[in-house]
Amino acid sequence: MEINIEKIMNEIRQEIREKGYSYNMLSFSEVTDTAADSSVELNLPELEQNMNYLNNYYNVISYRPLTGNKLVVFVKRVIRKLTKFYVEPIVAAQNEFNAFNVRVLNSFFHNLKRQSETQSETDRINELADKLSVLELKLKTASSEIETLNDRIALLEKENSELKNRGEN
């Protein structure tokens, strides 16, 4: 069997013309990712509560207490024994899968928590750096004003001394 690439390309071009596609349409790089919506706030306490729930209840139990009258309990026991070979491996596999997923989620949660704490520290450092910049600017302004006032004092003392000298003469 021979593949005619030119024929396939012509069919694709024809389909593009029929659907009205053009070369000036959006490319993948121009489409924004709506899944990475940064407006969603991270609620660490709620996430931690959910992680605690997962850590406590990831294990599936294959048996529940049997209830009912004696005949119903007997029938349920018989059914349980007959299906045990089938149910127990499934439950064990599910528990193993759940445990693996909870470990992965715990790892993600702890990394996220560490990043959040680091981000909080970084935000606090940036806030303090901004305050420091403002204070340094105020210090420079105050130093400049003090220098101007010292110059003014020196000038006034000079004038005062000249006036005293004139008054004595």
FENZITA-V543938 format. One record per backbone hydrogen bond with DSSP energy under -1.0 kcal/mol. NH is the residue of the N-H (numbers start at 1). CO is the residue of the C=O. E is the energy in kcal/mol with one decimal. If there is no record, write none. Layout:
# FENZITA-V543938
nh:NH co:CO e:E
nh:NH co:CO e:E
This chain:
# FENZITA-V543938
nh:8 co:4 e:-2.0
nh:9 co:5 e:-2.8
nh:10 co:6 e:-2.3
nh:11 co:7 e:-2.2
nh:12 co:8 e:-2.3
nh:13 co:9 e:-2.7
nh:14 co:10 e:-2.4
nh:15 co:11 e:-2.3
nh:16 co:12 e:-2.2
nh:17 co:13 e:-2.3
nh:18 co:14 e:-2.5
nh:19 co:15 e:-2.2
nh:21 co:16 e:-1.9
nh:25 co:22 e:-1.0
nh:30 co:27 e:-1.2
nh:40 co:37 e:-1.0
nh:47 co:43 e:-2.5
nh:48 co:44 e:-2.9
nh:49 co:45 e:-2.1
nh:50 co:46 e:-2.4
nh:51 co:47 e:-2.4
nh:52 co:48 e:-2.3
nh:53 co:49 e:-2.0
nh:54 co:50 e:-2.4
nh:55 co:51 e:-2.6
nh:56 co:52 e:-1.6
nh:57 co:53 e:-2.1
nh:73 co:69 e:-2.5
nh:74 co:70 e:-2.1
nh:75 co:71 e:-2.4
nh:76 co:72 e:-2.5
nh:77 co:73 e:-2.2
nh:78 co:74 e:-2.2
nh:79 co:75 e:-2.5
nh:80 co:76 e:-2.6
nh:81 co:77 e:-2.6
nh:82 co:78 e:-2.2
nh:83 co:79 e:-1.8
nh:86 co:83 e:-1.0
nh:87 co:83 e:-3.0
nh:88 co:84 e:-2.1
nh:91 co:87 e:-2.6
nh:92 co:88 e:-2.6
nh:93 co:89 e:-2.5
nh:94 co:90 e:-2.6
nh:95 co:91 e:-2.7
nh:96 co:92 e:-2.3
nh:97 co:93 e:-2.5
nh:98 co:94 e:-2.9
nh:99 co:95 e:-2.6
nh:100 co:96 e:-2.2
nh:101 co:97 e:-2.4
nh:102 co:98 e:-2.6
nh:103 co:99 e:-2.2
nh:104 co:100 e:-2.3
nh:105 co:101 e:-2.8
nh:106 co:102 e:-2.6
nh:107 co:103 e:-2.2
nh:108 co:104 e:-2.5
nh:109 co:105 e:-3.0
nh:110 co:106 e:-2.8
nh:111 co:107 e:-2.2
nh:112 co:108 e:-2.7
nh:113 co:109 e:-2.7
nh:114 co:110 e:-2.4
nh:115 co:111 e:-2.5
nh:116 co:112 e:-2.5
nh:117 co:113 e:-2.5
nh:118 co:114 e:-2.6
nh:119 co:115 e:-2.9
nh:120 co:116 e:-2.4
nh:121 co:117 e:-2.4
nh:122 co:118 e:-2.7
nh:123 co:119 e:-3.0
nh:124 co:120 e:-2.4
nh:125 co:121 e:-2.6
nh:126 co:122 e:-2.8
nh:127 co:123 e:-2.4
nh:128 co:124 e:-2.6
nh:129 co:125 e:-2.6
nh:130 co:126 e:-2.3
nh:131 co:127 e:-2.2
nh:132 co:128 e:-2.6
nh:133 co:129 e:-2.3
nh:134 co:130 e:-2.2
nh:135 co:131 e:-2.6
nh:136 co:132 e:-2.8
nh:137 co:133 e:-2.3
nh:138 co:134 e:-2.4
nh:139 co:135 e:-2.6
nh:140 co:136 e:-2.5
nh:141 co:137 e:-2.4
nh:142 co:138 e:-3.0
nh:143 co:139 e:-2.9
nh:144 co:140 e:-2.4
nh:145 co:141 e:-2.4
nh:146 co:142 e:-2.8
nh:147 co:143 e:-2.6
nh:148 co:144 e:-2.3
nh:149 co:145 e:-2.7
nh:150 co:146 e:-2.9
nh:151 co:147 e:-2.3
nh:152 co:148 e:-2.3
nh:153 co:149 e:-2.9
nh:154 co:150 e:-2.7
nh:155 co:151 e:-2.3
nh:156 co:152 e:-2.6
nh:157 co:153 e:-3.0
nh:158 co:154 e:-2.1
nh:159 co:155 e:-2.5
nh:160 co:156 e:-2.8
nh:161 co:157 e:-2.6
nh:162 co:158 e:-2.3
nh:163 co:159 e:-2.5
nh:164 co:160 e:-2.2
nh:165 co:161 e:-2.3
nh:166 co:162 e:-2.1
nh:167 co:163 e:-2.1
nh:168 co:164 e:-1.7
nh:169 co:165 e:-1.2
